[in-house]
Amino acid sequence: MKNFKDAGWKKNVTKVVKDITDQQIKFVRLQFTDINGIMKNLAVTSKNIESIFDNGQSFDGSSITGYRPIEAINLNMFMLNVTSITSENRANVQRG
C-alpha cells in the first residue's frame, strides 16, 4: 500500500487537530463504509485523536457486514482522507 501520510495529509491532520482543540470538541465520529457501501461510524474521545491519526483505531470487524468472521474480529482503521465537519450543539436546535 502506498504511504498515504504525505505532506498534504499531515497538513490536514494538523488543521483538524487544531480545530478540535480550539472548539473544545469532546467526541469525534470516524466514518467509513461497509462492503455494501452503507455508512458506518464509531465515536472516539478527542483526547485520543492524534494517536488515532498516527496509529489507527482498532474496532470489532465482525460487527461490520463483509469485513471479518467472528473468529478474526480485531481490525485497525486508518484515516486516508482527513476532513472535518462540525455540527452545532443539539441543545440549540429548535424543534417544532
PAGU-837677 format. One line per 10 residues: number of its first residue (from 0); their letters; for each residue x, y, z of C-alpha. Coordinates in Angstrom, 3 decimals. Layout:
# residues N
NUM = a = X,Y,Z; ...
This chain:
# residues 96
0 = mknfkdagwk = 0.000,0.000,0.000; 1.264,3.464,-0.888; 2.331,5.609,2.056; -0.653,7.940,2.425; 0.915,10.081,5.157; 2.373,12.675,2.805; 2.842,16.408,3.485; -0.720,17.272,2.390; -2.216,14.619,4.678; -0.116,15.817,7.617
10 = knvtkvvkdi = -1.163,19.423,6.977; -4.845,18.394,7.026; -4.333,16.382,10.235; -2.698,19.376,11.928; -5.632,21.599,10.934; -8.245,19.100,12.118; -6.481,18.572,15.468; -6.218,22.351,15.939; -9.930,22.803,15.123; -10.862,20.070,17.608
20 = tdqqikfvrl = -8.763,21.731,20.322; -9.899,25.298,19.549; -13.584,24.329,19.520; -13.211,22.153,22.637; -14.785,19.174,20.876; -15.044,16.205,23.240; -16.007,13.387,20.840; -15.156,12.662,17.210; -17.010,10.341,14.827; -14.884,8.316,12.426
30 = qftdingimk = -16.963,7.455,9.366; -16.431,4.714,6.811; -18.490,2.400,4.614; -19.035,-1.339,4.810; -18.533,-3.683,1.853; -22.052,-2.796,0.586; -21.440,0.956,0.716; -23.535,1.513,3.851; -22.213,4.338,6.039; -20.844,3.221,9.414
40 = nlavtsknie = -19.192,5.207,12.182; -17.647,4.950,15.593; -17.168,7.640,18.214; -13.868,8.261,19.971; -12.812,10.818,22.554; -10.981,13.793,21.110; -8.088,13.381,23.556; -7.043,10.294,21.546; -7.350,11.812,18.067; -3.647,12.481,17.431
50 = sifdngqsfd = -2.755,8.907,18.372; -5.561,7.625,16.136; -4.201,9.582,13.162; -0.720,8.165,13.792; -1.561,4.579,14.781; -5.097,3.921,13.568; -8.155,2.865,15.577; -8.959,-0.749,16.360; -12.541,-1.969,16.054; -14.606,-5.152,16.001
60 = gssitgyrpi = -14.646,-6.205,12.353; -17.241,-8.934,12.920; -19.929,-6.300,13.528; -19.439,-4.799,10.046; -21.035,-6.614,7.104; -18.447,-8.284,4.884; -15.363,-7.433,6.948; -14.423,-10.434,9.118; -15.924,-13.571,10.633; -16.269,-13.714,14.408
70 = eainlnmfml = -13.011,-15.693,14.699; -10.941,-12.797,13.310; -12.631,-9.759,14.759; -9.902,-7.252,15.553; -9.219,-4.793,12.735; -7.428,-1.472,12.612; -8.698,1.510,10.592; -6.551,4.333,9.280; -7.786,7.700,8.059; -6.694,8.041,4.444
80 = nvtsitsenr = -8.740,11.157,3.729; -8.832,13.729,6.514; -11.741,16.145,6.598; -13.736,17.654,9.409; -17.301,18.807,9.679; -18.724,20.100,12.929; -22.362,20.275,13.865; -23.936,22.824,16.141; -24.802,21.922,19.684; -28.086,19.999,19.520
90 = anvqrg = -29.417,21.895,22.535; -29.555,24.995,20.335; -31.704,23.324,17.662; -35.345,24.358,17.799; -37.806,21.536,17.483; -41.137,22.217,16.001
